[in-house]
Amino acid sequence: MRLSGMFAAVAATIAMAGVAVAADPIKIGLSGPFTGGSSSMGVSMRDGVKLAVTEINKNGGVLGRQLVLVERDDEAKNEVGVQIAQELINKEGVVATLGYINTGVALASQRFYQEAEIPVLNNVATGTVISKQFLPPENKANYVFRTSANDVIQSSMIADEAVKRQGFKKPAILADSTNYGQLGRADLEKALAGLGVKPVATEKFNIGDTDMTAQLLRAKEAGADVILTYAIGPELAQIANGMAKLGWKVPMIGSWTLSMASFIDTAGPNGNGAMMPQTFIQLPDTPKRKAFIEAYQAAYKIDRMPSPVSAAQGYDSVLLLAAAIQQAGSTDGRKVREALENLNTKVEGVVTVYDKPFSATDHEAITANIPVFGLVKDGRVVAAHPEDIAGDKAIRVKPKN
């Protein structure tokens, strides 16, 4: 009797322990620049991620467990991103990480997730090489995914808009000295070459530069009829303000970062007319987007998102990861990766409806048909071409293979 009673007590203890383990939260890393020049992107991404996590947890979580974010500010610094990656993996035991705003930080940091076989979803960084850093057959499997429009997509859109649609023939490129700026510049030069156009000037500047007079004068003297930009921070505003000081009025078309609050607010009226590719514009043109915008505004007590693209892509990255964990029935990194590559349910996001967004050979959720052009107008980003958001074009989806 004593033995049977003891066995019953042990069994009960084990059962209770099993319940406790099952109820343990699922820890997800969140890494981005929440301070500094890239913070409008980082904070917006973080806040979009938090919205999605809150919604999922209110509905019971994933696999009956709550999602818990482990946030770290990488300050847009490669060395800090590397330290954070190791901490999230080895100390915090995250099952995946969301984030990376800056291409350089992503390329320096995501190798640790690759080695640990833990998925990382880049939800803002756009450097073309990011999702290709660990491709098979050199690597057994690739653990790096992306929910943003890469620079091949954006550079082609920029070149087409400037040359094909608007008819400019003498572009000048102004790009910052970061990995993002220089890799994007290279992609843009290739895109222009494909249209038979060569930049009349290619200028570089550093993060923190506040005077673009020299670069702009060289572009002007070369006869530039349009300025094409690739940069990540407030320096973009210095280009617009510098042109105004010179009394030189030519269009400004660049990568998606021209939609950032740090550009729009610092450039003021000088930023009007700037154009850029956008996966999401803060317009309630679908029920999902309307609900997302209203939830964001209510949660953070603001009207305009500092970086709408970052917020939307951050939000969607959580939905995709949660769907993969649910499908895998596990938080094991290999199983989650396999589920991401073979999602069997559609995921309705803010940017698009994801229907098998990834495969074993394609870790890019966004294709060239999804982004549209935004335009800065009086402190906000609006649709540059209204037909892009009309009717059935409001939601663009990735073509099926």
Phi, psi and omega in degrees: 000316180297319180296314182296322178295321179294317179298321180296320180293319178297316180299319179296320179297317180296317180299316180295324178295320178299319178296318181297317179297316181298330183272355179301141181292158175265116184270125181238129178285151178219110187235127178187172179275107181261000173223161176090190187296335180263008190293332179298326175288312184296315181293318179297317177300312180302316183290326174295319177299315182299321178301313181296317180298317179300315180297316180296316181296324178296333180264017175105358178079206180234129184057032180073013182238147178281148174271135178233128179270137173248101188270142174217138179269112181272356174059017183062027181246128182303314185293326177289319178301321178296315179298318181296317180303314181294323179292316181296324181283308190274329182259315185272338178066041180292151180268344177192165175228140176249148174131212190072111178263320188259132183303315181299318179295319179299311183296328180281330192258326190288348177298331180289326175290321178300314181294326182273358182057050178237126182295144171232129180253107175285115184252002176220314184304139189238358179310129188304323186286345188307308184279357182250008186294332185229049183286147167294158004274355178300330177239145183298321179205157181254125183257010183253123180239166181214144177238020177242164181278117184291170188287339173294317177298310185292317181295323177294320178297317181297313181297316180297317180297314184289315188268307184287309187280317185258350171079019178285145184239348185231069181284149168244140180253128172241117184227145179282172188272004179286170174303318180301309183296318185281324174293320177295320177302315180298317178297321181292319178298321178294318180296318178294319179299324178295340177259007179075024182240137177242135179301140177280343177204142175230113187241149181237149175215166184257157173300132180097349178295137182243357181229112181257015186304314184297314180296318182291322178296320179295320178295318180296314181295335178280355178087022182300136177252359177201144176255125176251131187238149170219102182202166188244354189222199184299345180301334177302322179294328179293333176292311180297316180292325178294320177297320180296320179296326180279351184068030184250116184248102171226153181297155178236117180232130183206191181290175190302340185292349174293352177270357183290148177300327182294335173277307187300315184287322182283325179283330181058222181301334180293343179274349181302133179095347178298138184238148183200150174294142180221132171277341182208131173245140185289073178227134182277059186271359170221158178303320181296315181292321179300314180296320180296313181299314181295321179294319179296313181298320180290319184290322188247006173056044177224159178267304182262128176293138178300324177213088184304319179302314182296319180296314182293316181291326175297314178302311183294327181298326177293317181299319180292317179296316180299318179297322180292317178297317179299314180294321180291335184066023187197160173255009177298131186302319181293320180290323179292318177301313180298323179292318177301322181284348184220044181299128185256005175233146176287143179242116179276109179256186177278319180288314184200178170262121185268112179240099187052062184290337181235161170217180180297334183250359182222108181253023178254115181282337185254128177250171189297338183279350187275312182292154174233174179267133172257162181218134179282126179218111175051050173088004179222166173258127178239171178290127179289324180236102187307331181296341181289338182243012182271136172054231186287356178273356181299323177245117177252138185239158179290129179298145178281144179291000000 
